[in-house]
């Protein structure tokens, strides 16, 4: 079995060598070129096995693809891949020493591996200033806010166009939100047909007319945490129109059932009537989603 591996600098986790090997070759310092030894001496070396291949030619092809993808000018490789020795015969002592330095790929480096393999997740930015790595993370965040029925495909599609999904504007880094004002704040509108360049300007306008209103209350009305703000319903401007989302209890709040048969209208109600702890919402939610078996002595499930 052959494999393709990467050597990373310990100081900043950047890739400085891509190779193909068999057995313990990835963990051996012998038979390396002068540039490789210089980098390893200065920065140290971490080993990441990227892929495994049943035949040598497949490993050579993948090695060449990765070197071309990263750029040989950024690496200590002397060739563009696809050539080299077929492996080294190691003594028992060398093998034992290599095993002590075996590096298993863990979470902090998976993103790096995905990037050099061309499979990186794209960061998604929301209209409320938060950002998440991938559509699944956005979906989990929306569900934590009590918004369900989210599609990861819908999230990705909205982010690609800078559009709206379930009341939130989403975009990738190189995409701008729809209908943004010159100051890059998100435009909003109310049920009275008024359109404002930002939530702040909307709040100031409503306050000047004697309606108690803040930027936070408008944000809450837009995303379903409250029905109105300053006596008006609010929505984001999408494709030139005011998009007011209806967050009724049936869609925004799932009913939740306790193992003793008691049914609650929402997670918040269940937490309030079961425990006085501030973490009750989170603990009951974890149990209802199957992450834990029980919470406060009861089993839980959404219905």
C-alpha positions as CSV (number, residue, x, y, z in Angstrom):
1,X,0.0,0.0,0.0
2,X,1.4,3.4,-1.1
3,X,0.4,6.8,0.3
4,X,0.9,10.5,-0.4
5,X,2.0,12.6,2.6
6,X,2.7,16.3,3.5
7,X,5.4,17.7,5.8
8,X,4.3,20.8,7.8
9,X,6.3,23.4,9.7
10,X,5.6,23.1,13.4
11,X,5.8,26.8,13.8
12,X,2.9,27.9,11.5
13,X,1.5,24.5,10.2
14,X,2.4,25.5,6.6
15,X,3.2,22.8,4.0
16,X,6.8,22.7,2.8
17,X,7.0,19.2,1.2
18,X,4.7,16.8,-0.6
19,X,5.8,13.2,-1.1
20,X,4.9,9.7,-1.9
21,X,5.9,6.8,0.2
22,X,5.4,3.3,1.6
23,X,5.9,1.9,5.1
24,X,7.6,4.5,7.3
25,X,9.0,6.7,4.6
26,X,7.0,9.8,5.6
27,X,8.6,9.7,9.1
28,X,12.2,9.3,8.0
29,X,14.6,12.2,7.8
30,X,17.3,10.4,5.9
31,X,17.8,11.0,2.1
32,X,16.2,14.5,2.1
33,X,17.5,17.4,0.1
34,X,19.4,20.3,1.5
35,X,16.4,22.7,1.5
36,X,14.2,20.2,3.3
37,X,16.9,19.7,6.0
38,X,17.3,23.5,6.4
39,X,13.5,24.0,6.9
40,X,13.2,21.0,9.2
41,X,16.1,22.2,11.4
42,X,14.6,25.7,11.7
43,X,10.9,25.0,12.0
44,X,10.5,21.3,12.9
45,X,8.3,18.9,11.0
46,X,4.8,17.4,11.4
47,X,3.7,14.6,9.1
48,X,0.2,14.2,7.7
49,X,-0.8,11.2,5.6
50,X,-3.2,12.6,3.0
51,X,-4.3,9.5,1.0
52,X,-3.5,5.9,0.4
53,X,-3.2,4.0,-2.9
54,X,-3.1,0.3,-3.8
55,X,-0.7,1.0,-6.7
56,X,2.4,3.2,-7.0
57,X,1.3,5.0,-10.1
58,X,-1.8,6.3,-8.5
59,X,0.3,7.7,-5.6
60,X,2.7,9.3,-8.1
61,X,-0.2,10.9,-10.0
62,X,-1.7,12.3,-6.7
63,X,1.7,13.6,-5.6
64,X,2.1,15.4,-8.9
65,X,-1.4,16.9,-8.7
66,X,-0.9,18.3,-5.2
67,X,2.5,19.8,-6.0
68,X,1.0,21.5,-9.1
69,X,-1.9,22.7,-7.0
70,X,0.2,24.2,-4.2
71,X,3.0,25.4,-6.5
72,X,6.5,23.9,-6.5
73,X,8.0,27.4,-5.7
74,X,6.3,27.2,-2.2
75,X,7.8,23.7,-1.5
76,X,11.2,22.1,-0.9
77,X,10.5,19.5,-3.6
78,X,13.2,19.3,-6.2
79,X,10.9,17.9,-8.9
80,X,7.2,18.3,-9.8
81,X,6.4,14.8,-8.5
82,X,5.8,11.5,-10.2
83,X,9.3,10.1,-9.7
84,X,11.5,8.9,-6.8
85,X,12.7,5.8,-4.9
86,X,10.3,3.0,-4.2
87,X,10.8,3.1,-0.5
88,X,13.4,2.4,2.2
89,X,14.2,-0.7,4.2
90,X,14.3,0.3,7.9
91,X,15.9,-1.5,10.8
92,X,13.8,-2.5,13.8
93,X,15.3,0.4,15.8
94,X,14.5,3.0,13.1
95,X,10.9,1.7,12.8
96,X,10.4,1.9,16.6
97,X,11.7,5.5,16.7
98,X,9.5,6.5,13.8
99,X,6.4,5.0,15.5
100,X,7.0,7.3,18.5
101,X,6.7,10.3,16.2
102,X,3.6,9.0,14.3
103,X,1.3,11.9,13.8
104,X,-2.4,11.2,13.5
105,X,-4.5,13.8,11.7
106,X,-6.7,15.6,14.2
107,X,-9.3,18.4,14.1
108,X,-7.0,21.4,14.0
109,X,-5.3,20.1,10.8
110,X,-8.3,18.7,8.9
111,X,-9.1,22.1,7.4
112,X,-5.5,22.3,6.2
113,X,-5.7,18.9,4.7
114,X,-8.9,19.8,2.9
115,X,-7.4,23.0,1.6
116,X,-4.3,21.3,0.0
117,X,-6.7,18.6,-1.4
118,X,-8.9,21.3,-2.9
119,X,-11.9,20.4,-0.6
120,X,-12.0,23.3,1.8
121,X,-15.3,24.5,3.2
122,X,-16.2,28.1,2.5
123,X,-16.9,30.5,5.3
124,X,-20.5,31.9,5.3
125,X,-21.2,35.4,6.7
126,X,-24.6,36.4,8.1
127,X,-26.4,39.8,8.1
128,X,-26.1,40.0,11.9
129,X,-22.3,39.9,11.9
130,X,-21.6,36.2,12.6
131,X,-19.7,33.9,10.3
132,X,-19.6,30.0,10.1
133,X,-17.4,27.5,8.3
134,X,-19.8,25.7,6.0
135,X,-23.6,25.3,5.6
136,X,-24.0,22.7,8.3
137,X,-22.6,25.1,10.9
138,X,-25.1,27.8,9.7
139,X,-28.0,25.2,10.0
140,X,-27.0,24.3,13.6
141,X,-26.8,27.9,14.6
142,X,-30.3,28.7,13.1
143,X,-31.7,25.7,14.9
144,X,-30.2,26.9,18.2
145,X,-32.2,30.1,17.6
146,X,-35.4,28.1,17.3
147,X,-35.7,28.2,13.5
148,X,-36.3,24.8,11.9
149,X,-36.8,23.3,8.5
150,X,-33.5,24.6,7.3
151,X,-31.9,23.2,4.1
152,X,-28.1,23.1,3.8
153,X,-28.7,23.4,0.0
154,X,-30.8,26.5,0.6
155,X,-28.1,28.0,2.8
156,X,-25.5,27.4,0.2
157,X,-27.7,28.8,-2.6
158,X,-28.5,31.9,-0.6
159,X,-24.8,32.5,0.3
160,X,-23.8,32.1,-3.3
161,X,-26.3,34.9,-4.3
162,X,-26.0,37.1,-1.2
163,X,-29.6,36.3,-0.6
164,X,-32.0,35.4,2.2
165,X,-32.8,32.0,3.8
166,X,-35.3,31.7,6.7
167,X,-35.1,35.4,7.5
168,X,-31.3,35.8,7.4
169,X,-29.1,37.3,4.7
170,X,-26.2,35.0,3.9
171,X,-23.1,35.4,1.7
172,X,-19.7,34.0,0.9
173,X,-16.7,36.2,1.4
174,X,-16.5,37.3,-2.2
175,X,-20.2,38.0,-2.5
176,X,-22.1,41.2,-1.3
177,X,-25.5,41.1,0.4
178,X,-28.5,42.1,-1.7
179,X,-29.7,45.7,-1.5
180,X,-27.0,47.0,0.8
181,X,-26.7,50.7,1.6
182,X,-23.5,52.7,0.8
183,X,-22.4,52.3,4.5
184,X,-22.8,48.5,4.1
185,X,-25.5,48.2,6.6
186,X,-28.4,46.0,5.7
187,X,-31.5,47.8,4.4
188,X,-34.8,47.2,6.3
189,X,-38.4,48.0,5.9
190,X,-41.6,47.9,8.0
191,X,-45.2,47.0,7.5
192,X,-46.0,50.6,6.9
193,X,-44.0,50.5,3.6
194,X,-41.1,52.6,4.9
195,X,-37.5,51.6,3.9
196,X,-34.4,52.5,5.8
197,X,-30.7,52.2,5.0
198,X,-29.9,50.5,8.3
199,X,-31.5,49.3,11.5
200,X,-30.0,52.2,13.3
201,X,-31.5,54.9,11.0
202,X,-34.8,53.1,11.3
203,X,-34.7,53.2,15.1
204,X,-33.8,56.9,15.1
205,X,-36.6,57.7,12.8
206,X,-39.2,55.8,14.8
207,X,-37.9,57.4,18.1
208,X,-38.2,60.9,16.5
209,X,-41.9,60.2,16.0
210,X,-42.5,59.1,19.6
211,X,-42.3,55.3,19.1
212,X,-40.0,53.6,21.6
213,X,-37.7,51.6,19.3
214,X,-34.1,50.4,19.3
215,X,-31.8,48.7,16.8
216,X,-31.9,45.5,18.9
217,X,-35.7,45.5,19.0
218,X,-35.9,45.8,15.2
219,X,-33.4,43.0,14.8
220,X,-35.5,40.9,17.1
221,X,-38.7,41.6,15.1
222,X,-36.9,40.7,11.8
223,X,-35.6,37.4,13.2
224,X,-38.8,36.3,15.0
225,X,-37.8,37.0,18.7
226,X,-40.6,39.5,18.9
227,X,-43.7,40.3,16.7
228,X,-43.2,44.1,16.4
229,X,-40.8,46.9,17.2
230,X,-42.1,50.5,17.6
231,X,-45.6,49.3,16.6
232,X,-44.5,47.9,13.2
233,X,-43.5,44.6,11.8
234,X,-40.1,44.5,10.2
235,X,-38.2,42.7,7.4
236,X,-35.0,42.8,5.3
237,X,-35.0,44.2,1.8
238,X,-34.6,41.4,-0.7
239,X,-34.7,42.1,-4.4
240,X,-36.1,45.5,-3.8
241,X,-39.1,44.3,-1.7
242,X,-39.7,44.2,2.1
243,X,-39.5,40.6,3.1
244,X,-41.4,40.2,6.4
245,X,-41.2,36.6,7.6
246,X,-44.0,35.0,9.6
247,X,-42.6,33.2,12.6
248,X,-45.6,31.5,14.0
249,X,-45.3,29.2,16.9
250,X,-45.9,26.1,14.8
251,X,-42.8,26.6,12.7
252,X,-40.5,28.6,15.0
253,X,-41.2,26.7,18.3
254,X,-41.3,22.9,18.2
255,X,-43.4,21.2,20.9
256,X,-41.3,19.1,23.2
257,X,-42.4,16.0,25.1
258,X,-41.0,14.8,28.5
259,X,-40.7,11.0,29.2
260,X,-43.5,11.3,31.9
261,X,-45.9,12.3,29.1
262,X,-46.0,16.1,29.7
263,X,-46.0,18.1,26.5
264,X,-44.6,21.7,26.4
265,X,-45.3,24.3,23.7
266,X,-41.6,25.2,23.4
267,X,-38.2,24.4,24.7
268,X,-38.3,27.6,26.7
269,X,-41.5,26.5,28.5
270,X,-40.0,23.1,29.2
271,X,-36.8,24.6,30.7
272,X,-38.8,27.1,32.8
273,X,-41.0,24.5,34.3
274,X,-38.4,21.8,34.8
275,X,-35.4,23.6,36.3
276,X,-34.3,27.0,37.5
277,X,-30.7,26.5,36.1
278,X,-29.7,28.9,33.3
279,X,-28.3,26.0,31.3
280,X,-31.7,24.2,31.3
281,X,-32.5,25.2,27.7
282,X,-29.2,23.8,26.4
283,X,-29.4,20.6,28.5
284,X,-32.9,19.7,27.5
285,X,-32.2,20.6,23.8
286,X,-29.2,18.2,23.9
287,X,-31.4,15.4,25.3
288,X,-34.2,16.1,22.7
289,X,-31.7,15.9,19.9
290,X,-30.3,12.6,21.1
291,X,-26.9,14.1,22.1
292,X,-27.5,13.0,25.8
293,X,-29.8,10.3,27.2
294,X,-31.5,12.4,29.8
295,X,-31.8,15.9,31.3
296,X,-32.9,16.5,34.9
297,X,-34.0,12.9,35.2
298,X,-36.2,12.8,32.2
299,X,-35.9,11.7,28.6
300,X,-36.9,14.3,26.0
301,X,-38.1,14.4,22.3
302,X,-39.4,17.0,19.9
303,X,-42.9,16.3,18.5
